[in-house]
Amino acid sequence: MSMPPSSLRSLPPEGAARLRPGEAGSAAQAGSGADAAYVQRRGEIEDYFDRTALKAWEQLTSTAPVGRIRATVRAGRERMRSTLMGCLPQDLRGARVLDAGCGTGALALDAAARGAEVVAIDLSPSLVNVARERVAQLLASHPVAGRIDFRSGDMLSPQLGGFDYVVAMDSLIHYDEADMVRVLESWAQRTRSAMVFTFAPRNPALAAMRAVGRLFPRANRAPWIEPVAEKSLRARLTRSVPQFELGRTQRISSGFYTSQALELVRP
Ligand SMILES: C[S@@+](CC[C@H](N)C(=O)[O-])C[C@H]1O[C@@H](n2cnc3c(N)ncnc32)[C@H](O)[C@@H]1O
C-alpha cells in the first residue's frame, strides 16, 4: 500500500467491484435514501478499509513513525479532527453523538471525553475492533465522562436512532454529491442540533492527481474520493435539507491532504 489512504489524491479503480451477496446488506437494510449505486459503493469501501488498507490505516491513525508524505496527511487530519470538534459544544454531557464512519475511533473518544454518549459506527469490522482495543486501553488509564458504543455497519441505518449531533470526518468523501446529500437528508430527520461533515473540495490540482493516479497499480489505490464543487453542494443542501442552515466551513490543506469541513445547524 503505497498511497496514503486518506489522501484526496486516491483514485478510481479501473472496474467497479461487484457487491458480493450478503457482503454489505441490501438497500432496504441500509434504510431510506439507499439506492443500488450507494449499496455498490458501500461494498467497495468496506472491502477496501477492511482488507486492502487496514494495516496502513491503522498505522496512519496511530503514533507510529510514518514517512514524510503520510506525516503531512496525519497532521492535516489532526487539524481536521480538532476543527470538527470545534463545531461541537465543549460540554456534551447528556448529548447523543453519531461518529459516522468512525475508523479507529479518535473522534469518538474526543466526544466521549466531553461527556457524550457516542455511537461510533464503521463499515469495517476490523477497524472497529482496532478502535475498541485502542479506546479500551486509553480508557483504562484515563477514564472519561461519556460512553462509546462501537458498532460495525452502515452509518445510514435508521436503527441507530436519533442524535443531537452527527459528525462525519472523511467518510462522505467517498460518495458522489447526490449520495452524500441523500445521506445528510436521512440524518437530518434524526438529528436535533447539528451535523458536521467533510467533503473533498473540487479543484484543478485534485483533478490532475486523479488523472495521474490512474497510473498506479490497482492494489495501491484507495477507493476513489469524489471531489465536490462547494457551490453546487451548498445549493443542493439548501434545497434538500431546508430545516438546517449552512454554518461554518473550514478547508484544511496539508501536503497530500485536502478536505473541507461544513456545518449544518438547526436554527
Ligand atoms: C477515510 S476513513 C475516515 C475514518 C475516520 N472518520 C477518521 O477520520 O479517522 C473513511 C471511513 O468511513 C467508513 N465508511 C464509509 N462509508 C460508510 C458507511 N456507509 N457506513 C459506515 N462507515 C462508512 C469507511 O469504512 C472508513 O473507515
The ligand as a MOL file (V3000), in Angstrom:
LIG
                    3D

  0  0  0     0  0            999 V3000
M  V30 BEGIN CTAB
M  V30 COUNTS 27 29 0 0 0
M  V30 BEGIN ATOM
M  V30 1 C -11.1970 7.9710 5.2520 0
M  V30 2 S -11.8350 6.9300 6.5050 0 CHG=1
M  V30 3 C -12.1030 8.0640 7.8750 0
M  V30 4 C -12.2580 7.3500 9.1990 0
M  V30 5 C -12.4300 8.2810 10.4110 0
M  V30 6 N -13.6350 9.0750 10.3090 0
M  V30 7 C -11.2330 9.1840 10.5510 0
M  V30 8 O -11.3110 10.3240 10.1060 0
M  V30 9 O -10.2060 8.6940 11.0530 0 CHG=-1
M  V30 10 C -13.4980 6.6800 5.9520 0
M  V30 11 C -14.2320 5.6880 6.8070 0
M  V30 12 O -15.6270 5.7950 6.5190 0
M  V30 13 C -16.1680 4.4990 6.5920 0
M  V30 14 N -17.4440 4.4820 5.8550 0
M  V30 15 C -17.6770 4.8560 4.5760 0
M  V30 16 N -18.9760 4.6780 4.2590 0
M  V30 17 C -19.5840 4.2120 5.3720 0
M  V30 18 C -20.9110 3.8100 5.6640 0
M  V30 19 N -21.8870 3.8580 4.7520 0
M  V30 20 N -21.1900 3.3800 6.9180 0
M  V30 21 C -20.2040 3.2940 7.8690 0
M  V30 22 N -18.9160 3.6340 7.6210 0
M  V30 23 C -18.6060 4.0860 6.3960 0
M  V30 24 C -15.0850 3.6370 5.9850 0
M  V30 25 O -15.2390 2.2640 6.3110 0
M  V30 26 C -13.8250 4.2500 6.5550 0
M  V30 27 O -13.4180 3.6580 7.7560 0
M  V30 END ATOM
M  V30 BEGIN BOND
M  V30 1 1 1 2
M  V30 2 1 2 3
M  V30 3 1 2 10
M  V30 4 1 3 4
M  V30 5 1 4 5
M  V30 6 1 5 6
M  V30 7 1 5 7
M  V30 8 2 7 8
M  V30 9 1 7 9
M  V30 10 1 10 11
M  V30 11 1 11 12
M  V30 12 1 11 26
M  V30 13 1 12 13
M  V30 14 1 13 14
M  V30 15 1 13 24
M  V30 16 1 14 15
M  V30 17 1 14 23
M  V30 18 2 15 16
M  V30 19 1 16 17
M  V30 20 1 17 18
M  V30 21 2 17 23
M  V30 22 1 18 19
M  V30 23 2 18 20
M  V30 24 1 20 21
M  V30 25 2 21 22
M  V30 26 1 22 23
M  V30 27 1 24 25
M  V30 28 1 24 26
M  V30 29 1 26 27
M  V30 END BOND
M  V30 END CTAB
M  END
